Amino acid sequence: QVQLVESGGGLVLAGGSLRLSCSASTSDMTIMGWYRQAPGKQRELVAKITGGANTYYADSVKGRFTISRGNAKNTVYLQMNRLKPDDTGTYYCNAQRDTAGPNYWGQGTQVTVSS
């Protein structure tokens, strides 16, 4: 049984920062990442990080967001700087043991950026 628990969402002004955190109940997740979804829009991959610390970022967040793993391999963070109203949405943590394995999802944390 795997659970992902997210925290760190909130309401901020444009230009502000938030740090999202996610912890998995097991320590064997190789790939972890963050997705987001706004009402009426498709869920999109925001960032991911592999066990080798290779990272991927959506073009819309490059240079503003940073994904990292904690000292415990079952944790992942998303540092979000210079936030824009278009960043508003529900952010979901995602994890896999390998690319062929099942995806595990967190419950989502709300991020709202006001002008």
C-alpha positions, 0 to 999 in steps of 0.5 A: 500500500502506497500513499503520497502526502502533499503539503505547501499549497496556498494563496500568494500574490503574483511574484511570490513563492511557495514550496510544495512537499510530497512524502511517499509511504515507501522509500523505493520510488525512483521517479517522482514528479509534480502535475497540475490541473486548472479547471477546464484544462488538461492535467499537465506535467510540471516537473519530474526527477529521476533517481539519478537526479535528472530533471525535466521541466515544462517550458512554462515553468523553466527558470522559475520552478526547481524540483529536488529530492530530500535526504530521504529518497521518498520525498520530493519538493517543488520550489516555485518562484516568481509565481504567475496567475497562470500557475493557479491549479491543483498540484498533484504529486506522482511517483513510480518505482520504474517507468514500466510500473504503476503510477501513484498519486497524492490527493492534490494541494491547491495553489492560487496566485492572485494578481 
